[in-house]
Amino acid sequence: MTKRRKILVTSALPYANNSLHIGHLVEYIQTDIWVRFQRMQGHECIYVCASDAHGTPTMLRAEELNTPPEILIKKVSKEHRQDFITFNISVDNYLNTHATENRELTELIYDRLLSGGYIIRRTIKQAYDEHRKMFLPDRYVRGQCPNCQTPDQYGDSCENCGATYTPIELKNPISVISGTAPTVRESEHFFFRLQKFESELRAWVPAHVDAAIAHKLEEWFEVGLRDWDISRDEPYFGFEIPGNPGKYFYVWFDATIGYMASFLNLCRQSELDFDTFWEKESEAELYHFIGKDIVYFHTLFWPSVLSGANYRKPTGIFVHGFLTVDGKKMSKSRGTFITAKTFAKHLDPDFLRYYYAGKLGPNADDIDLNLEDFLARVNSDLVGKLINIASRCAGFIHKLNNGKMAADLMNGKLFSEFSEAGNEICTNYEKRNYAQNIRIIMALADLANQYIDEQKPWIKAKQPDEYKKVIGICSLGLNFFRLLVIYLKPVLPSLTERVETFLNVKPLIWEDTKSPLLDHTIEPFKSLMQRIESDQIEAIVTESLNQLPADQ
């Protein structure tokens, strides 16, 4: 018996200033598949997440809507939680980072870092919007790149030449908020001394991230790690730094602590012990699923903050790429900027889970949602291959044997071939190689349908002396179907529930792959999944066009 693992899993926190879209869902679906697989193995696998409440974007969005930020984040966080439920993202707890637990932990960690000598003060120059009376975050200043002269670039990096710089280095800068030219003002800020952790990070990184990410981090090590500015000036929506009026913790400082806070909140509602998972010498496993755009924060800053505050570092950080739709960035003007809510209004969320699973591997490569291919793939694989096995077999079991399956396997060798494939499928799930699993499972579905084609039960059923053989053939077909559904359960939770009802069985677990279902009565077959029609795809695109303003 494999030792039962203790695993804590998180996904990156979605910003609490807007709705979730299908790009966000890549990460939450990827995470949830892994979590569900671990639970099917019998491990204790806890999954927490939260909405990222703080920062300038939330503050400005609340102003735009003429509502207090606290009301905005409560509303959006509730919407995020509903989207998680709709797409079967099985979080054990969902919080927002303005919660009491996050304030407690943020202040505690800050105090520990301060006591350890990891926080220093430094006066810096920043872009300041005289019209709005506020310092401007990098992304709220645009201007001409100081390196290649390309106009209309963000205040931190150039999309044309890749140069990095500060907003005050831009030529002809403009405040995105007011449209006026910013001035330069000085302000005292608080910095986390990241350089102090360089040797520790160099030793930790290779064993805890994928090789490609480790290679990227090596480039940053070579350039040299810089101290990290963890403070912001008022006006700012966030936690005020204790004893420092008008100074706030930068959103990225308390956002990652939000992982701990969501878990602490769960512990306070249950019998879970916080220290078991977070103490320095914890034997529990901790994994973060993130996008490749926030690697720096999670692989350098975050483990250093944890170490400096005397907490454990992550066991692994899993990084995925971005989503394109029909080969391009999601676009409002093309109707491909699709919210989670809009998708689920027209199609079964399991369809998107399946399609993403068929694209996702263990690396940070981007994936594409091609809408035509999506329709064809779901209809072909799930309806045409998988569900087809059950629909071809169940009727004969009911017609010829009152719904009772055979007491013996018609072909034990073939069943063993299907059962033993579970070993490779297990390994692939553990390594997040979902795409390879979908290929294996669909190849098995082809094999099951081929077996039924060769045996031709519909012809044998016309002869009473062949009834027993028909029941045997169809019972084996249903056993193939059951195995395939077990293999797909982490990906297709809603379909699996319907199949469990149809097969009249308890919730399927991985151990069930080792033994067939024999001498067992099933329910009458009802449609388990509907084909996607092209007008459903068109309706999603049309609604997305009407829902959001067009691209400029």
Stockholm file with secondary structure:
# STOCKHOLM 1.0

chainA/1-552         MTKRRKILVTSALPYANNSLHIGHLVEYIQTDIWVRFQRMQGHECIYVCASDAHGTPTMLRAEELNTPPEILIKKVSKEHRQDFITFNISVDNYLNTHATENRELTELIYDRLLSGGYIIRRTIKQAYDEHRKMFLPDRYVRGQCPNCQTPDQYGDSCENCGATYTPIELKNPISVISGTAPTVRESEHFFFRLQKFESELRAWVPAHVDAAIAHKLEEWFEVGLRDWDISRDEPYFGFEIPGNPGKYFYVWFDATIGYMASFLNLCRQSELDFDTFWEKESEAELYHFIGKDIVYFHTLFWPSVLSGANYRKPTGIFVHGFLTVDGKKMSKSRGTFITAKTFAKHLDPDFLRYYYAGKLGPNADDIDLNLEDFLARVNSDLVGKLINIASRCAGFIHKLNNGKMAADLMNGKLFSEFSEAGNEICTNYEKRNYAQNIRIIMALADLANQYIDEQKPWIKAKQPDEYKKVIGICSLGLNFFRLLVIYLKPVLPSLTERVETFLNVKPLIWEDTKSPLLDHTIEPFKSLMQRIESDQIEAIVTESLNQLPADQ
#=GR chainA/1-552 SS CCCCCEEEEEECCCBTTSCCBHHHHHHHHHHHHHHHHHHHTTCEEEEEEEEBCCSHHHHHHHHHTTSCHHHHHHHHHHHHHHHHHHTTCCCSEEEETTSHHHHHHHHHHHHHHHHTTCEEEEEEEEEEETTTTEECCGGGEEEECTTTCCSSEESSBCTTTCCBCCGGGSEEEEETTTSSCCEEEEEEEEEECGGGGHHHHHHHHHHHSCHHHHHHHHHHHHHCCCCEECEEESSCSSCBCTTCTTEEECHHHHHHHHHHHHHHHHHTTSSCCHHHHHBTTCCSEEEEEEEGGGHHIIIIIHHHHHHHTTBCCCSEEEEECCEEETTBCCCTTTTCCCBHHHHHHHSCHHHHHHHHHTTCCSSCCCEEECHHHHHHHIIIIIIIIIIHHHHHHHHHHHHHHTTBCCSSCSCHHHHHHHHHHHHHHHHHHHTTCHHHHHHHHHHHHHHHHHHHHHHCHHHHTTSGGGHHHHHHHHHHHHHHHHHHHHHHTTTCHHHHHHHHHHHTCSCCCGGGGGSCCCSCBCCCCCCCCCCCCHHHHHHHHHHHHHHSCCCC
#=GC SS_cons         CCCCCEEEEEECCCBTTSCCBHHHHHHHHHHHHHHHHHHHTTCEEEEEEEEBCCSHHHHHHHHHTTSCHHHHHHHHHHHHHHHHHHTTCCCSEEEETTSHHHHHHHHHHHHHHHHTTCEEEEEEEEEEETTTTEECCGGGEEEECTTTCCSSEESSBCTTTCCBCCGGGSEEEEETTTSSCCEEEEEEEEEECGGGGHHHHHHHHHHHSCHHHHHHHHHHHHHCCCCEECEEESSCSSCBCTTCTTEEECHHHHHHHHHHHHHHHHHTTSSCCHHHHHBTTCCSEEEEEEEGGGHHIIIIIHHHHHHHTTBCCCSEEEEECCEEETTBCCCTTTTCCCBHHHHHHHSCHHHHHHHHHTTCCSSCCCEEECHHHHHHHIIIIIIIIIIHHHHHHHHHHHHHHTTBCCSSCSCHHHHHHHHHHHHHHHHHHHTTCHHHHHHHHHHHHHHHHHHHHHHCHHHHTTSGGGHHHHHHHHHHHHHHHHHHHHHHTTTCHHHHHHHHHHHTCSCCCGGGGGSCCCSCBCCCCCCCCCCCCHHHHHHHHHHHHHHSCCCC
//
